[in-house]
Amino acid sequence: MKKRRESDLVRQRVSARRSLNLAQSPRPYCHEKTGASLKRAFGRTILPAPVSLSFFDEAYDPFATFLKKLSAAASTGRVLIDMQPVKSVKTAALLVLYATIERLQSTCQDKLIIKTTCCSSKEVSMVFRTYGIWNLTSESRTRPAAGFPNSLSICTMSNEAHRRKDQTELRKVLKYTQKAILQSDMDEGGLLAYNAITESISNVWQHAYDDSFFSTPVPDAHKNWWIIVQHVGDQFFIAVYDMGAGIPATISKKPWAAAIIESISAIFDVKVISSPDAKSIKAAIDYGKSRFKLDNRGKGLTEAKDFVQRNPEGSLLIYSGLGHYEYKTQGDDESLETLSSPFLGTLIQWNLMLEKKDEAENHD
């Protein structure tokens, strides 16, 4: 047996003292501690996901911070997103996360730049399976197989496909959308859905990635936009997202913008005067029906609003820059808000409640 030295006894006493102090005054673990470095495993930076993947209300800041950390971590190497903390997922936030991962894969030229851990929530796991997150991260084989039936994965539309007039992804979205809406009592719903989605995408193609809004032109490989559709029960959601210049930036160069924004400032509460980006979004919507309109362009957001106005419980959400716009058919209510941090690109989301035709007839 090896003879113990005096130094061994000293180390033992120090270790025992530290253990006793820690037991008496435990230090809480906090991965968000200022200045704390992220942990690493298997050559990857571990990034904990927020409890709620959402940018509605109080969830906006944690989710926005998470996306910034994800991009920063990916710029220095591969990343492992810890999905264990996630308890809930919103459709639009999932779309933005998907787009962010796909953009990082393209920017870093590494399809394996982002990996994830398994989700602790079965429902969250089903959402990830259904909408293609694990297919995107090449983890589909090692993840639970269950997903929501009769659903469509997130669709990516590229600039290259648009130039080739390849509308395969768009047709899938429109077919799914029209099938859901035409089964409801929403008159002309299928046509309105087609107009709203195609006009929104047309606006992306014309404006979102215009080189004049960027100090360095956006590479063609990064000029993408993403669509997600979800029909569960009587609830239906559509969201279109791009990572372009954003509505406030693109509308600022329009000769008619100043007059419409001025009229909006006169109508809305004084407290939104500090929200120029939100007013810019509303101006873009109002332009389609205003006396300032001189051509047949810029109908996209007007069509988007027309779509939800035909639904008694519909809403339209738009995020861009520092602006958040929301319209609800109930009460014909519009609200403009200022975000705490800039939203990259533009997200347009329609929320509808669809009632089946036979059920609507029974209520009459």
VENCOR-V778111 format. One record per backbone hydrogen bond with DSSP energy under -0.5 kcal/mol. CO is the residue of the C=O (numbers start at 1). NH is the residue of the N-H. If there is no record, write none. Layout:
CO,NH
CO,NH
This chain:
5,9
6,10
7,11
8,12
9,13
10,14
11,15
12,16
13,17
14,18
15,19
16,20
17,21
18,22
19,23
20,24
21,25
26,28
30,33
33,36
39,46
41,44
44,41
45,47
45,80
46,48
47,82
51,53
51,87
51,88
52,54
53,90
56,59
57,60
58,62
59,63
60,64
61,65
62,66
63,67
64,68
65,69
66,70
67,71
68,72
69,73
70,74
71,75
73,76
73,77
78,45
79,81
79,115
80,47
80,82
81,83
81,117
82,49
83,86
83,120
88,53
90,94
91,95
92,96
93,97
94,98
95,99
96,100
97,101
98,102
99,103
100,104
101,105
102,106
103,107
104,108
105,109
105,110
110,113
113,79
115,81
121,125
122,126
123,127
124,128
125,129
126,130
126,148
127,131
128,133
128,134
129,132
131,154
132,136
133,137
134,139
134,140
135,138
139,142
140,143
148,151
155,227
156,158
157,225
158,162
159,163
160,164
161,166
162,165
165,167
167,171
168,172
169,173
170,174
171,175
172,176
173,177
174,178
175,179
176,180
177,181
178,182
179,183
181,184
181,186
183,357
185,187
186,189
188,192
189,193
190,194
191,195
192,196
193,197
194,198
195,199
196,200
197,201
198,202
199,203
200,204
201,205
202,206
203,207
203,208
204,208
204,209
207,210
208,245
210,213
211,214
219,222
220,223
222,224
223,159
224,243
225,157
226,241
227,155
228,239
229,152
230,237
232,235
234,354
235,232
236,352
237,230
238,350
239,228
240,348
241,226
242,346
244,345
246,250
247,251
248,252
250,253
251,254
254,257
256,260
257,261
258,262
259,263
260,264
261,265
262,266
263,267
264,267
264,268
269,272
270,273
272,275
275,279
276,280
277,281
278,282
279,283
280,284
281,285
282,286
283,287
284,288
285,288
286,289
287,290
290,293
299,303
300,304
301,305
302,306
303,307
304,308
305,309
306,310
307,310
308,311
311,314
314,329
315,351
316,327
317,349
318,325
319,347
320,323
321,343
322,339
323,320
324,337
325,318
326,335
327,316
328,333
329,331
329,332
330,333
333,328
335,326
337,324
342,344
343,321
345,321
346,242
347,319
348,240
349,317
350,238
351,315
352,236
352,354
353,355
355,185
356,360
357,361
358,362
359,363
360,364
361,364
